[in-house]
Amino acid sequence: MENKDSVGTGIDNCPTEGLEAKMSMSQKIAQDLLEVGYILVVARISHRLPQLLSDFVKSAPRNS
């Protein structure tokens, strides 16, 4: 009879499964944080975009 609580080295009771699950979970969290960071940067740029375009148009040389 197999004891599920004991740490084994067999294929059925591999101790690395939990480690891989934790790694993939932490990788998912890191990727989510990265995506949130990108969203915040894009939101900040898009929020300032009208002012940046206005400043760019004002500073552009004019042909008269």
PDB file of N, CA, C and O in Angstrom, chain B, residues numbered from 101:
ATOM      1  N   MET B 101       0.837  -1.182   0.000  1.00  0.00           N
ATOM      2  CA  MET B 101       0.000   0.000   0.000  1.00  0.00           C
ATOM      3  C   MET B 101       0.887   1.253   0.000  1.00  0.00           C
ATOM      4  O   MET B 101       1.888   1.318   0.714  1.00  0.00           O
ATOM      5  N   GLU B 102       0.500   2.250  -0.817  1.00  0.00           N
ATOM      6  CA  GLU B 102       1.292   3.471  -0.954  1.00  0.00           C
ATOM      7  C   GLU B 102       0.900   4.480   0.121  1.00  0.00           C
ATOM      8  O   GLU B 102      -0.280   4.667   0.419  1.00  0.00           O
ATOM      9  N   ASN B 103       1.885   5.109   0.680  1.00  0.00           N
ATOM     10  CA  ASN B 103       1.629   6.163   1.647  1.00  0.00           C
ATOM     11  C   ASN B 103       1.827   7.498   0.935  1.00  0.00           C
ATOM     12  O   ASN B 103       2.946   7.834   0.549  1.00  0.00           O
ATOM     13  N   LYS B 104       0.763   8.249   0.761  1.00  0.00           N
ATOM     14  CA  LYS B 104       0.823   9.498  -0.010  1.00  0.00           C
ATOM     15  C   LYS B 104       1.543  10.614   0.746  1.00  0.00           C
ATOM     16  O   LYS B 104       2.031  11.561   0.129  1.00  0.00           O
ATOM     17  N   ASP B 105       1.615  10.514   2.062  1.00  0.00           N
ATOM     18  CA  ASP B 105       2.238  11.570   2.850  1.00  0.00           C
ATOM     19  C   ASP B 105       3.757  11.517   2.816  1.00  0.00           C
ATOM     20  O   ASP B 105       4.413  12.535   3.032  1.00  0.00           O
ATOM     21  N   SER B 106       4.321  10.357   2.549  1.00  0.00           N
ATOM     22  CA  SER B 106       5.776  10.255   2.554  1.00  0.00           C
ATOM     23  C   SER B 106       6.344  10.762   1.231  1.00  0.00           C
ATOM     24  O   SER B 106       5.714  10.632   0.181  1.00  0.00           O
ATOM     25  N   VAL B 107       7.529  11.333   1.295  1.00  0.00           N
ATOM     26  CA  VAL B 107       8.194  11.828   0.093  1.00  0.00           C
ATOM     27  C   VAL B 107       8.924  10.660  -0.539  1.00  0.00           C
ATOM     28  O   VAL B 107       9.778  10.032   0.087  1.00  0.00           O
ATOM     29  N   GLY B 108       8.581  10.375  -1.788  1.00  0.00           N
ATOM     30  CA  GLY B 108       9.211   9.260  -2.482  1.00  0.00           C
ATOM     31  C   GLY B 108       9.977   9.738  -3.685  1.00  0.00           C
ATOM     32  O   GLY B 108       9.913  10.909  -4.060  1.00  0.00           O
ATOM     33  N   THR B 109      10.704   8.819  -4.288  1.00  0.00           N
ATOM     34  CA  THR B 109      11.484   9.171  -5.468  1.00  0.00           C
ATOM     35  C   THR B 109      10.932   8.508  -6.717  1.00  0.00           C
ATOM     36  O   THR B 109      11.510   8.629  -7.797  1.00  0.00           O
ATOM     37  N   GLY B 110       9.801   7.800  -6.571  1.00  0.00           N
ATOM     38  CA  GLY B 110       9.217   7.116  -7.717  1.00  0.00           C
ATOM     39  C   GLY B 110       8.485   8.079  -8.632  1.00  0.00           C
ATOM     40  O   GLY B 110       8.299   9.250  -8.299  1.00  0.00           O
ATOM     41  N   ILE B 111       8.076   7.581  -9.779  1.00  0.00           N
ATOM     42  CA  ILE B 111       7.379   8.419 -10.750  1.00  0.00           C
ATOM     43  C   ILE B 111       6.012   8.832 -10.206  1.00  0.00           C
ATOM     44  O   ILE B 111       5.574   9.963 -10.418  1.00  0.00           O
ATOM     45  N   ASP B 112       5.334   7.911  -9.501  1.00  0.00           N
ATOM     46  CA  ASP B 112       3.997   8.208  -8.994  1.00  0.00           C
ATOM     47  C   ASP B 112       4.015   9.239  -7.877  1.00  0.00           C
ATOM     48  O   ASP B 112       3.074  10.020  -7.735  1.00  0.00           O
ATOM     49  N   ASN B 113       5.072   9.245  -7.091  1.00  0.00           N
ATOM     50  CA  ASN B 113       5.139  10.136  -5.933  1.00  0.00           C
ATOM     51  C   ASN B 113       6.393  11.001  -6.060  1.00  0.00           C
ATOM     52  O   ASN B 113       7.328  10.875  -5.269  1.00  0.00           O
ATOM     53  N   CYS B 114       6.402  11.860  -7.042  1.00  0.00           N
ATOM     54  CA  CYS B 114       7.594  12.655  -7.346  1.00  0.00           C
ATOM     55  C   CYS B 114       7.583  13.931  -6.502  1.00  0.00           C
ATOM     56  O   CYS B 114       6.609  14.681  -6.562  1.00  0.00           O
ATOM     57  N   PRO B 115       8.627  14.204  -5.720  1.00  0.00           N
ATOM     58  CA  PRO B 115       8.625  15.388  -4.862  1.00  0.00           C
ATOM     59  C   PRO B 115       8.778  16.697  -5.634  1.00  0.00           C
ATOM     60  O   PRO B 115       8.546  17.766  -5.071  1.00  0.00           O
ATOM     61  N   THR B 116       9.163  16.636  -6.906  1.00  0.00           N
ATOM     62  CA  THR B 116       9.362  17.877  -7.662  1.00  0.00           C
ATOM     63  C   THR B 116       8.066  18.430  -8.220  1.00  0.00           C
ATOM     64  O   THR B 116       8.054  19.554  -8.722  1.00  0.00           O
ATOM     65  N   GLU B 117       6.974  17.681  -8.153  1.00  0.00           N
ATOM     66  CA  GLU B 117       5.715  18.193  -8.699  1.00  0.00           C
ATOM     67  C   GLU B 117       5.263  19.444  -7.964  1.00  0.00           C
ATOM     68  O   GLU B 117       4.815  20.403  -8.592  1.00  0.00           O
ATOM     69  N   GLY B 118       5.376  19.445  -6.645  1.00  0.00           N
ATOM     70  CA  GLY B 118       4.994  20.622  -5.879  1.00  0.00           C
ATOM     71  C   GLY B 118       5.894  21.805  -6.176  1.00  0.00           C
ATOM     72  O   GLY B 118       5.430  22.942  -6.256  1.00  0.00           O
ATOM     73  N   LEU B 119       7.174  21.539  -6.338  1.00  0.00           N
ATOM     74  CA  LEU B 119       8.130  22.596  -6.656  1.00  0.00           C
ATOM     75  C   LEU B 119       7.818  23.209  -8.015  1.00  0.00           C
ATOM     76  O   LEU B 119       7.836  24.431  -8.164  1.00  0.00           O
ATOM     77  N   GLU B 120       7.531  22.368  -9.006  1.00  0.00           N
ATOM     78  CA  GLU B 120       7.186  22.876 -10.333  1.00  0.00           C
ATOM     79  C   GLU B 120       5.902  23.689 -10.281  1.00  0.00           C
ATOM     80  O   GLU B 120       5.790  24.719 -10.947  1.00  0.00           O
ATOM     81  N   ALA B 121       4.940  23.238  -9.501  1.00  0.00           N
ATOM     82  CA  ALA B 121       3.688  23.982  -9.375  1.00  0.00           C
ATOM     83  C   ALA B 121       3.943  25.350  -8.750  1.00  0.00           C
ATOM     84  O   ALA B 121       3.375  26.350  -9.189  1.00  0.00           O
ATOM     85  N   LYS B 122       4.804  25.399  -7.714  1.00  0.00           N
ATOM     86  CA  LYS B 122       5.120  26.680  -7.086  1.00  0.00           C
ATOM     87  C   LYS B 122       5.870  27.582  -8.053  1.00  0.00           C
ATOM     88  O   LYS B 122       5.612  28.784  -8.106  1.00  0.00           O
ATOM     89  N   MET B 123       6.798  27.014  -8.820  1.00  0.00           N
ATOM     90  CA  MET B 123       7.544  27.821  -9.780  1.00  0.00           C
ATOM     91  C   MET B 123       6.605  28.389 -10.829  1.00  0.00           C
ATOM     92  O   MET B 123       6.683  29.574 -11.153  1.00  0.00           O
ATOM     93  N   SER B 124       5.715  27.555 -11.366  1.00  0.00           N
ATOM     94  CA  SER B 124       4.828  28.060 -12.401  1.00  0.00           C
ATOM     95  C   SER B 124       3.881  29.110 -11.824  1.00  0.00           C
ATOM     96  O   SER B 124       3.520  30.063 -12.514  1.00  0.00           O
ATOM     97  N   MET B 125       3.479  28.941 -10.572  1.00  0.00           N
ATOM     98  CA  MET B 125       2.608  29.931  -9.944  1.00  0.00           C
ATOM     99  C   MET B 125       3.354  31.243  -9.753  1.00  0.00           C
ATOM    100  O   MET B 125       2.807  32.312 -10.022  1.00  0.00           O
ATOM    101  N   SER B 126       4.606  31.172  -9.289  1.00  0.00           N
ATOM    102  CA  SER B 126       5.367  32.409  -9.098  1.00  0.00           C
ATOM    103  C   SER B 126       5.698  33.052 -10.444  1.00  0.00           C
ATOM    104  O   SER B 126       5.745  34.278 -10.551  1.00  0.00           O
ATOM    105  N   GLN B 127       5.928  32.231 -11.469  1.00  0.00           N
ATOM    106  CA  GLN B 127       6.156  32.791 -12.800  1.00  0.00           C
ATOM    107  C   GLN B 127       4.898  33.482 -13.309  1.00  0.00           C
ATOM    108  O   GLN B 127       4.978  34.537 -13.940  1.00  0.00           O
ATOM    109  N   LYS B 128       3.738  32.890 -13.037  1.00  0.00           N
ATOM    110  CA  LYS B 128       2.479  33.508 -13.458  1.00  0.00           C
ATOM    111  C   LYS B 128       2.268  34.831 -12.738  1.00  0.00           C
ATOM    112  O   LYS B 128       1.837  35.813 -13.341  1.00  0.00           O
ATOM    113  N   ILE B 129       2.575  34.853 -11.439  1.00  0.00           N
ATOM    114  CA  ILE B 129       2.432  36.097 -10.679  1.00  0.00           C
ATOM    115  C   ILE B 129       3.389  37.155 -11.224  1.00  0.00           C
ATOM    116  O   ILE B 129       3.010  38.316 -11.381  1.00  0.00           O
ATOM    117  N   ALA B 130       4.632  36.753 -11.514  1.00  0.00           N
ATOM    118  CA  ALA B 130       5.607  37.702 -12.061  1.00  0.00           C
ATOM    119  C   ALA B 130       5.142  38.228 -13.409  1.00  0.00           C
ATOM    120  O   ALA B 130       5.274  39.419 -13.689  1.00  0.00           O
ATOM    121  N   GLN B 131       4.600  37.354 -14.245  1.00  0.00           N
ATOM    122  CA  GLN B 131       4.118  37.787 -15.559  1.00  0.00           C
ATOM    123  C   GLN B 131       2.927  38.730 -15.405  1.00  0.00           C
ATOM    124  O   GLN B 131       2.820  39.716 -16.135  1.00  0.00           O
ATOM    125  N   ASP B 132       2.030  38.435 -14.460  1.00  0.00           N
ATOM    126  CA  ASP B 132       0.895  39.323 -14.221  1.00  0.00           C
ATOM    127  C   ASP B 132       1.370  40.698 -13.759  1.00  0.00           C
ATOM    128  O   ASP B 132       0.846  41.719 -14.204  1.00  0.00           O
ATOM    129  N   LEU B 133       2.359  40.726 -12.869  1.00  0.00           N
ATOM    130  CA  LEU B 133       2.884  42.008 -12.400  1.00  0.00           C
ATOM    131  C   LEU B 133       3.534  42.782 -13.534  1.00  0.00           C
ATOM    132  O   LEU B 133       3.408  44.004 -13.612  1.00  0.00           O
ATOM    133  N   LEU B 134       4.234  42.066 -14.417  1.00  0.00           N
ATOM    134  CA  LEU B 134       4.858  42.705 -15.567  1.00  0.00           C
ATOM    135  C   LEU B 134       3.799  43.310 -16.484  1.00  0.00           C
ATOM    136  O   LEU B 134       3.957  44.430 -16.970  1.00  0.00           O
ATOM    137  N   GLU B 135       2.714  42.560 -16.717  1.00  0.00           N
ATOM    138  CA  GLU B 135       1.635  43.078 -17.558  1.00  0.00           C
ATOM    139  C   GLU B 135       0.986  44.298 -16.924  1.00  0.00           C
ATOM    140  O   GLU B 135       0.653  45.253 -17.625  1.00  0.00           O
ATOM    141  N   VAL B 136       0.801  44.280 -15.609  1.00  0.00           N
ATOM    142  CA  VAL B 136       0.234  45.438 -14.918  1.00  0.00           C
ATOM    143  C   VAL B 136       1.164  46.634 -15.069  1.00  0.00           C
ATOM    144  O   VAL B 136       0.704  47.760 -15.261  1.00  0.00           O
ATOM    145  N   GLY B 137       2.470  46.396 -14.983  1.00  0.00           N
ATOM    146  CA  GLY B 137       3.437  47.476 -15.170  1.00  0.00           C
ATOM    147  C   GLY B 137       3.353  48.077 -16.559  1.00  0.00           C
ATOM    148  O   GLY B 137       3.380  49.297 -16.715  1.00  0.00           O
ATOM    149  N   TYR B 138       3.250  47.215 -17.579  1.00  0.00           N
ATOM    150  CA  TYR B 138       3.092  47.710 -18.944  1.00  0.00           C
ATOM    151  C   TYR B 138       1.810  48.528 -19.081  1.00  0.00           C
ATOM    152  O   TYR B 138       1.808  49.585 -19.712  1.00  0.00           O
ATOM    153  N   ILE B 139       0.721  48.037 -18.489  1.00  0.00           N
ATOM    154  CA  ILE B 139      -0.555  48.756 -18.577  1.00  0.00           C
ATOM    155  C   ILE B 139      -0.433  50.126 -17.921  1.00  0.00           C
ATOM    156  O   ILE B 139      -0.944  51.114 -18.448  1.00  0.00           O
ATOM    157  N   LEU B 140       0.247  50.194 -16.765  1.00  0.00           N
ATOM    158  CA  LEU B 140       0.402  51.474 -16.083  1.00  0.00           C
ATOM    159  C   LEU B 140       1.241  52.445 -16.907  1.00  0.00           C
ATOM    160  O   LEU B 140       0.931  53.635 -16.972  1.00  0.00           O
ATOM    161  N   VAL B 141       2.300  51.944 -17.536  1.00  0.00           N
ATOM    162  CA  VAL B 141       3.149  52.810 -18.364  1.00  0.00           C
ATOM    163  C   VAL B 141       2.368  53.326 -19.566  1.00  0.00           C
ATOM    164  O   VAL B 141       2.415  54.515 -19.879  1.00  0.00           O
ATOM    165  N   VAL B 142       1.648  52.429 -20.237  1.00  0.00           N
ATOM    166  CA  VAL B 142       0.857  52.839 -21.403  1.00  0.00           C
ATOM    167  C   VAL B 142      -0.229  53.827 -20.989  1.00  0.00           C
ATOM    168  O   VAL B 142      -0.486  54.801 -21.697  1.00  0.00           O
ATOM    169  N   ALA B 143      -0.864  53.581 -19.851  1.00  0.00           N
ATOM    170  CA  ALA B 143      -1.907  54.494 -19.382  1.00  0.00           C
ATOM    171  C   ALA B 143      -1.319  55.868 -19.073  1.00  0.00           C
ATOM    172  O   ALA B 143      -1.933  56.892 -19.370  1.00  0.00           O
ATOM    173  N   ARG B 144      -0.137  55.885 -18.480  1.00  0.00           N
ATOM    174  CA  ARG B 144       0.485  57.170 -18.149  1.00  0.00           C
ATOM    175  C   ARG B 144       0.869  57.929 -19.417  1.00  0.00           C
ATOM    176  O   ARG B 144       0.662  59.139 -19.508  1.00  0.00           O
ATOM    177  N   ILE B 145       1.433  57.208 -20.401  1.00  0.00           N
ATOM    178  CA  ILE B 145       1.813  57.853 -21.662  1.00  0.00           C
ATOM    179  C   ILE B 145       0.572  58.344 -22.396  1.00  0.00           C
ATOM    180  O   ILE B 145       0.551  59.470 -22.894  1.00  0.00           O
ATOM    181  N   SER B 146      -0.466  57.507 -22.466  1.00  0.00           N
ATOM    182  CA  SER B 146      -1.668  57.906 -23.194  1.00  0.00           C
ATOM    183  C   SER B 146      -2.386  59.051 -22.482  1.00  0.00           C
ATOM    184  O   SER B 146      -3.049  59.864 -23.127  1.00  0.00           O
ATOM    185  N   HIS B 147      -2.258  59.119 -21.158  1.00  0.00           N
ATOM    186  CA  HIS B 147      -2.845  60.228 -20.408  1.00  0.00           C
ATOM    187  C   HIS B 147      -2.124  61.533 -20.750  1.00  0.00           C
ATOM    188  O   HIS B 147      -2.751  62.589 -20.826  1.00  0.00           O
ATOM    189  N   ARG B 148      -0.824  61.459 -20.953  1.00  0.00           N
ATOM    190  CA  ARG B 148      -0.034  62.658 -21.256  1.00  0.00           C
ATOM    191  C   ARG B 148       0.081  62.932 -22.746  1.00  0.00           C
ATOM    192  O   ARG B 148       0.621  63.964 -23.143  1.00  0.00           O
ATOM    193  N   LEU B 149      -0.418  62.026 -23.576  1.00  0.00           N
ATOM    194  CA  LEU B 149      -0.213  62.144 -25.021  1.00  0.00           C
ATOM    195  C   LEU B 149      -0.734  63.459 -25.607  1.00  0.00           C
ATOM    196  O   LEU B 149      -0.010  64.083 -26.382  1.00  0.00           O
ATOM    197  N   PRO B 150      -1.941  63.914 -25.284  1.00  0.00           N
ATOM    198  CA  PRO B 150      -2.395  65.192 -25.864  1.00  0.00           C
ATOM    199  C   PRO B 150      -1.461  66.353 -25.529  1.00  0.00           C
ATOM    200  O   PRO B 150      -1.191  67.196 -26.385  1.00  0.00           O
ATOM    201  N   GLN B 151      -0.966  66.405 -24.291  1.00  0.00           N
ATOM    202  CA  GLN B 151      -0.051  67.483 -23.900  1.00  0.00           C
ATOM    203  C   GLN B 151       1.279  67.355 -24.634  1.00  0.00           C
ATOM    204  O   GLN B 151       1.844  68.357 -25.072  1.00  0.00           O
ATOM    205  N   LEU B 152       1.785  66.122 -24.773  1.00  0.00           N
ATOM    206  CA  LEU B 152       3.047  65.918 -25.483  1.00  0.00           C
ATOM    207  C   LEU B 152       2.913  66.311 -26.950  1.00  0.00           C
ATOM    208  O   LEU B 152       3.806  66.949 -27.508  1.00  0.00           O
ATOM    209  N   LEU B 153       1.805  65.933 -27.571  1.00  0.00           N
ATOM    210  CA  LEU B 153       1.593  66.308 -28.977  1.00  0.00           C
ATOM    211  C   LEU B 153       1.458  67.820 -29.119  1.00  0.00           C
ATOM    212  O   LEU B 153       1.993  68.408 -30.059  1.00  0.00           O
ATOM    213  N   SER B 154       0.754  68.439 -28.201  1.00  0.00           N
ATOM    214  CA  SER B 154       0.590  69.889 -28.235  1.00  0.00           C
ATOM    215  C   SER B 154       1.946  70.585 -28.109  1.00  0.00           C
ATOM    216  O   SER B 154       2.230  71.525 -28.851  1.00  0.00           O
ATOM    217  N   ASP B 155       2.777  70.133 -27.184  1.00  0.00           N
ATOM    218  CA  ASP B 155       4.113  70.713 -27.019  1.00  0.00           C
ATOM    219  C   ASP B 155       4.961  70.488 -28.258  1.00  0.00           C
ATOM    220  O   ASP B 155       5.722  71.369 -28.660  1.00  0.00           O
ATOM    221  N   PHE B 156       4.836  69.309 -28.869  1.00  0.00           N
ATOM    222  CA  PHE B 156       5.619  69.007 -30.068  1.00  0.00           C
ATOM    223  C   PHE B 156       5.205  69.913 -31.222  1.00  0.00           C
ATOM    224  O   PHE B 156       6.055  70.416 -31.956  1.00  0.00           O
ATOM    225  N   VAL B 157       3.908  70.120 -31.382  1.00  0.00           N
ATOM    226  CA  VAL B 157       3.423  70.972 -32.475  1.00  0.00           C
ATOM    227  C   VAL B 157       3.868  72.413 -32.251  1.00  0.00           C
ATOM    228  O   VAL B 157       4.234  73.099 -33.205  1.00  0.00           O
ATOM    229  N   LYS B 158       3.843  72.874 -31.024  1.00  0.00           N
ATOM    230  CA  LYS B 158       4.258  74.245 -30.723  1.00  0.00           C
ATOM    231  C   LYS B 158       5.749  74.446 -30.964  1.00  0.00           C
ATOM    232  O   LYS B 158       6.175  75.531 -31.359  1.00  0.00           O
ATOM    233  N   SER B 159       6.549  73.396 -30.727  1.00  0.00           N
ATOM    234  CA  SER B 159       7.997  73.546 -30.867  1.00  0.00           C
ATOM    235  C   SER B 159       8.479  73.264 -32.289  1.00  0.00           C
ATOM    236  O   SER B 159       9.650  73.489 -32.598  1.00  0.00           O
ATOM    237  N   ALA B 160       7.599  72.777 -33.153  1.00  0.00           N
ATOM    238  CA  ALA B 160       8.012  72.452 -34.525  1.00  0.00           C
ATOM    239  C   ALA B 160       8.259  73.746 -35.302  1.00  0.00           C
ATOM    240  O   ALA B 160       7.529  74.723 -35.135  1.00  0.00           O
ATOM    241  N   PRO B 161       9.287  73.749 -36.151  1.00  0.00           N
ATOM    242  CA  PRO B 161       9.531  74.946 -36.967  1.00  0.00           C
ATOM    243  C   PRO B 161       8.416  75.129 -37.996  1.00  0.00           C
ATOM    244  O   PRO B 161       7.908  74.164 -38.568  1.00  0.00           O
ATOM    245  N   ARG B 162       8.056  76.370 -38.210  1.00  0.00           N
ATOM    246  CA  ARG B 162       6.955  76.661 -39.137  1.00  0.00           C
ATOM    247  C   ARG B 162       7.515  77.245 -40.421  1.00  0.00           C
ATOM    248  O   ARG B 162       8.411  78.089 -40.400  1.00  0.00           O
ATOM    249  N   ASN B 163       6.974  76.783 -41.536  1.00  0.00           N
ATOM    250  CA  ASN B 163       7.336  77.363 -42.842  1.00  0.00           C
ATOM    251  C   ASN B 163       6.306  78.430 -43.180  1.00  0.00           C
ATOM    252  O   ASN B 163       5.115  78.139 -43.288  1.00  0.00           O
ATOM    253  N   SER B 164       6.777  79.695 -43.351  1.00  0.00           N
ATOM    254  CA  SER B 164       5.821  80.740 -43.672  1.00  0.00           C
ATOM    255  C   SER B 164       5.960  81.207 -45.095  1.00  0.00           C
ATOM    256  O   SER B 164       5.223  82.091 -45.529  1.00  0.00           O
TER     257      SER B 164
END
